[in-house]
Amino acid sequence: MAYDILFEPFSLNASVTLANRIAMAPLTRCFAGPELVPTDEMADYYGRRASAGLIISEATIIRPDAQGYPNVPGIFSDAQIEGWKGVTEKVHANGGKIFMQLWHVGRVAHSYFSGLQPVAPSAIKHEGTLPRMRDLSYEVPKALTADEIEQLVNDYVQAAKNAMAAGFDGVEIHGANGYLLDQFLHYNTNKRTDEFGQTPENMSRFPLQVVDAVSAAVGAERTALRITPGAYAHIEPDAKDREVFDYFIEQLNQRTLAYLHLGIFDDSLTFEHLGGRSSTYIRERYQGTFMNVGGLTAETAAEGIAGNKYDLAAIGRAFIANPDWVERVQNDQPLVEYDVEMLKTLT
């Protein structure tokens, strides 16, 4: 079969082995219940997709001021932990593994949800209106103090511990797509003049602190990271960003991660300052396990893995349309085509 390489078991490390090289990408669905608690419907949704080698949960906010979208789940209350237990139990009962994606959206949060002013590296407003809530415009965020950054590190750690208490196999720190950690790594959103700004070393400091603290708390072998070297979402690109990510990835090579995951919706996008695709840029620099994403199909995923362009392939919208994506590809059955109307229900 042309796709055999996709279905080979893959060892992330001594603690975590995946049944195949296919991941279900994190997909924001906005179906959490009251108090942002995961529901039985969500548990069934994830359970139906447990044939993926790894499920990465929808992005999950680490504290109330992290929210920028309606009805997204959280991982900061006892009720949320209990709700997520229903998800992990269903996935594990069906033979799957699941990591939680830990999320703070930074300046694209909104006080509508929490009553709290958004926070960010710098007090720079993101222009536009909120997805799914077009009557709300983004607000000017509060620039974080050093003490508040230290508190955020602690909040990421507590969220990771909560995820493990909920039965997750690991966590993926969301450091991509123009959200909080990514905002520190790009010159467009980081105008700080203290130890968290101006230079690649300083701009990488907070994201690396989060990686180190979470790794220490739940184990490096159960800690992953998602990054976006090429700014394309919520941030304007700057050629100097290349220097930041050159340094940042060099530092990640000195650490242990379960995997490094690209954050992008379309991997065909190229960036002049990166010399081409983000995935190529990462693969040429990162020495550990690399997960690619961004419009991959079974064919392109198999070709990319066979060509050593990446180790794991994350599939997104096709998993919404095809809970049994793995079985369909294995058995050479046609796939249901994704349609935006599918976002209205969890099936």
C-alpha positions as a printed Julia matrix, in Angstrom:
347×3 Matrix{Float64}:
   0.0    0.0    0.0
   1.28   3.45  -0.9
   0.45   4.74   2.58
   2.02   1.95   4.66
   4.56   4.28   6.25
   1.74   6.28   7.87
   0.61   3.26   9.87
   3.92   2.19  11.32
   4.14   2.47  15.13
   6.29   5.39  16.26
   8.08   5.8   19.56
   8.15   9.37  20.85
  10.37   8.17  23.69
  10.59   5.42  26.31
   7.31   6.54  27.86
   5.05   7.13  24.85
   4.68   4.95  21.73
   2.08   5.8   19.1
   0.17   3.18  17.11
   0.82   5.11  13.9
   2.35   8.33  12.6
  -0.96  10.16  12.18
  -2.04  12.82  14.66
  -5.42  14.45  14.86
  -4.53  18.15  14.81
  -5.94  20.46  17.5
  -9.26  21.8   16.23
 -11.13  24.56  18.06
 -14.77  23.47  18.1
 -16.42  25.79  20.7
 -18.75  23.16  22.16
 -17.8   23.27  25.86
 -20.65  23.41  28.36
 -21.37  25.92  31.14
 -18.25  27.09  33.02
 -16.22  25.84  30.04
 -16.57  22.22  31.16
 -16.1   19.47  28.55
 -19.26  17.5   27.79
 -20.22  13.89  27.16
 -20.75  14.89  23.52
 -17.11  15.99  23.36
 -16.01  12.68  24.9
 -17.87  10.75  22.2
 -16.41  13.01  19.49
 -12.83  12.35  20.59
 -13.5    8.68  21.26
 -14.61   8.15  17.67
 -11.21   9.41  16.47
  -9.03   7.29  18.77
  -7.53   5.35  15.85
  -5.2    8.31  15.25
  -1.77   7.58  16.66
  -2.16  10.71  18.77
  -5.06  13.07  19.34
  -4.13  16.62  20.24
  -7.06  18.18  22.02
  -8.67  21.4   20.97
  -6.84  24.38  22.47
  -7.72  24.6   26.16
  -7.38  27.79  28.16
  -5.14  27.76  31.22
  -6.95  30.52  33.13
  -9.96  32.84  32.69
  -8.19  35.75  30.98
  -6.85  33.39  28.3
 -10.17  33.22  26.45
 -10.77  34.81  23.05
 -13.4   32.5   21.55
 -16.83  31.42  22.87
 -17.42  28.08  24.57
 -13.85  26.85  24.53
 -12.91  24.39  27.29
 -10.7   25.22  30.24
  -8.36  23.28  32.51
  -8.26  25.51  35.59
 -11.21  24.24  37.66
 -12.1   20.95  39.33
 -15.23  20.67  37.2
 -13.19  21.08  34.03
 -10.75  18.39  35.15
 -13.65  16.04  35.8
 -15.16  16.83  32.41
 -11.91  16.07  30.65
 -11.68  12.72  32.46
 -14.69  11.63  30.43
 -12.78  12.47  27.26
  -9.54  10.72  28.14
 -11.35   7.64  29.43
 -13.26   7.3   26.16
 -10.11   7.76  24.05
  -8.14   5.25  26.11
 -11.0    2.74  26.09
 -10.85   2.88  22.29
  -7.09   2.31  22.25
  -5.94   5.88  21.61
  -3.58   8.4   23.14
  -4.31  12.07  23.7
  -2.28  15.18  24.6
  -3.91  18.39  25.81
  -3.01  21.62  24.06
  -2.44  24.36  26.67
  -3.57  27.79  25.48
  -3.43  31.45  26.36
  -4.41  33.73  23.48
  -2.75  36.87  24.91
  -3.82  40.06  23.16
  -6.57  38.36  21.18
  -8.46  37.6   24.38
 -11.44  39.77  25.33
 -12.85  41.06  28.59
 -16.32  39.98  27.4
 -15.56  36.45  28.55
 -13.8   36.99  31.89
 -14.23  40.65  32.81
 -10.44  40.9   32.75
  -8.27  43.05  30.49
  -6.27  40.99  27.99
  -2.54  40.67  28.62
   0.35  40.6   26.15
   4.07  41.33  25.86
   3.26  44.92  24.88
   0.2   47.15  24.92
  -0.43  46.78  21.17
  -3.98  46.17  20.01
  -4.74  43.58  17.37
  -6.98  45.17  14.76
 -10.26  43.54  13.82
 -13.17  41.73  15.42
 -13.47  38.42  17.22
 -14.21  35.25  15.26
 -17.78  34.03  15.81
 -18.51  37.33  17.62
 -18.12  40.0   14.96
 -19.79  42.68  17.09
 -16.79  42.69  19.44
 -13.57  44.48  18.51
 -10.23  43.55  20.01
  -9.07  45.59  23.01
  -5.76  47.18  23.96
  -3.98  44.61  26.13
  -2.08  45.26  29.34
   1.68  44.83  29.01
   2.71  42.1   31.42
   5.03  42.9   34.31
   7.91  40.58  35.17
   5.96  39.34  38.2
   2.93  38.64  36.04
   5.08  36.68  33.6
   6.38  34.6   36.51
   2.77  33.95  37.55
   1.93  32.86  34.03
   4.72  30.3   34.11
   3.15  28.92  37.28
  -0.27  28.91  35.63
   1.02  26.88  32.68
   2.52  24.41  35.15
  -0.72  24.08  37.09
  -2.67  23.6   33.87
  -0.26  20.85  32.81
  -0.64  19.13  36.18
  -4.4   19.42  35.87
  -4.26  17.85  32.42
  -2.32  14.9   33.75
  -4.82  14.58  36.63
  -7.54  14.43  33.97
  -5.82  11.42  32.4
  -4.0   12.93  29.44
  -0.91  11.19  28.08
   0.93  14.5   27.81
   0.56  18.18  26.97
   1.33  20.34  23.96
   2.18  23.94  24.85
   0.57  26.25  22.3
   3.35  28.63  21.31
   2.04  29.32  17.81
  -0.47  31.15  15.61
  -0.11  34.59  17.12
  -1.19  33.66  20.65
   0.55  34.65  23.87
   3.86  32.79  23.71
   4.16  33.47  19.99
   3.59  37.17  20.65
   6.84  37.23  22.64
   8.75  35.66  19.71
   7.87  38.24  17.04
   9.04  41.85  16.76
   5.62  43.03  15.59
   4.06  42.22  18.96
   7.04  42.4   21.33
   8.27  45.95  21.89
   9.61  45.36  25.38
  12.89  46.89  26.55
  13.42  44.65  29.58
  14.78  41.11  29.87
  11.88  39.8   27.75
  12.4   41.97  24.67
  14.7   43.42  21.98
  17.03  40.44  21.45
  16.45  36.81  20.42
  17.68  35.67  23.83
  15.3   37.95  25.7
  12.31  37.35  23.43
  12.75  33.59  23.86
  13.08  33.79  27.62
   9.42  33.45  28.65
   8.52  30.66  26.18
  11.61  28.72  27.28
  10.69  29.25  30.92
   7.29  27.73  30.22
   8.82  24.76  28.4
  11.3   24.15  31.21
   8.77  24.5   34.02
   6.14  22.29  32.39
   8.77  19.68  31.51
   9.95  19.63  35.11
   6.39  19.28  36.37
   5.0   16.52  34.14
   8.09  15.09  32.45
   9.9   16.25  29.32
   8.85  13.05  27.57
   5.21  14.14  27.99
   5.75  17.78  27.0
   5.45  19.0   23.39
   5.46  22.45  21.83
   3.83  24.12  18.84
   5.55  27.06  17.11
   5.0   29.4   14.15
   8.3   30.73  12.75
   6.53  32.4    9.82
   4.03  34.96  11.1
   0.72  34.68   9.28
  -2.02  34.77  11.95
  -2.67  37.7   14.33
   0.87  39.03  13.71
   2.64  40.88  10.91
   5.93  39.3    9.78
   9.28  40.92  10.37
  12.49  39.66   8.73
  14.27  39.9   12.1
  11.99  37.15  13.42
  14.33  34.7   11.71
  17.05  35.54  14.24
  14.66  34.88  17.11
  13.62  31.46  15.83
  17.18  30.5   14.9
  18.06  31.06  18.54
  14.85  29.59  19.94
  15.16  26.31  18.03
  18.85  26.1   18.96
  17.75  26.3   22.59
  15.04  23.66  22.06
  17.73  21.34  20.72
  19.36  21.53  24.14
  16.14  20.28  25.74
  14.01  17.16  25.46
  10.53  17.39  23.97
   8.04  14.7   23.01
   7.84  16.49  19.65
   7.88  19.93  18.04
   4.76  20.8   16.05
   4.44  23.42  13.33
   1.5   25.81  13.67
   0.17  26.74  10.23
  -3.06  26.24   8.28
  -1.36  25.74   4.93
   2.19  24.44   4.66
   2.44  25.55   1.04
   2.91  29.11   2.34
   6.46  30.4    1.95
   8.29  33.11   3.85
  11.2   34.98   2.31
  13.05  35.47   5.6
  12.8   31.71   6.3
  13.98  30.76   2.84
  10.75  28.96   1.94
   8.3   26.81   3.85
   8.17  26.87   7.64
   8.31  23.08   7.75
  11.55  23.0    5.77
  13.04  25.69   7.99
  12.22  23.68  11.14
  13.39  20.34   9.75
  16.77  21.79   8.79
  17.31  23.03  12.38
  15.4   20.97  14.88
  17.06  17.71  15.9
  14.12  16.02  17.62
  10.8   14.58  16.5
   9.0   16.97  14.16
   5.25  16.96  13.45
   4.07  18.75  10.33
   0.58  20.04   9.54
  -1.18  22.37   7.12
  -3.39  20.9    4.43
  -1.73  17.49   4.37
  -3.43  14.57   2.66
  -2.69  10.87   3.06
  -0.6   11.06  -0.09
   1.41  14.16   0.81
   1.83  12.97   4.42
   3.21   9.62   3.29
   5.53  11.29   0.79
   6.77  13.77   3.4
   7.51  11.11   6.0
   9.14   8.8    3.45
  11.26  11.73   2.29
  12.35  12.47   5.88
  10.77  15.93   5.74
   9.03  15.24   9.04
   8.32  12.33  11.38
   4.62  12.73  12.14
   1.72  14.18  10.14
  -1.18  16.04  11.75
  -4.5   15.94   9.91
  -7.09  18.59  10.72
 -10.37  19.25   8.93
 -10.4   15.84   7.27
 -10.77  14.35  10.76
 -13.87  16.48  11.33
 -15.41  15.01   8.19
 -14.04  11.5    8.75
 -13.87  10.23  12.35
 -12.58   6.97  10.82
  -9.97   8.7    8.65
  -7.3    6.15   9.56
  -9.46   3.15   8.67
 -10.67   4.74   5.44
  -7.13   5.41   4.24
  -5.9    2.0    5.34
  -8.73   0.29   3.45
  -8.49   2.57   0.4
 -12.03   3.86   0.95
 -13.18   7.29  -0.25
 -13.07  10.16   2.22
 -15.99  12.41   3.0
 -15.17  15.93   1.84
 -14.99  18.56   4.56
 -17.67  21.23   4.51
 -17.85  24.3    6.74
 -21.39  23.32   7.75
 -19.82  20.44   9.69
 -18.58  22.96  12.25
 -22.15  23.38  13.51
 -22.25  19.93  15.14
 -19.98  17.44  16.88
 -20.27  14.13  15.06
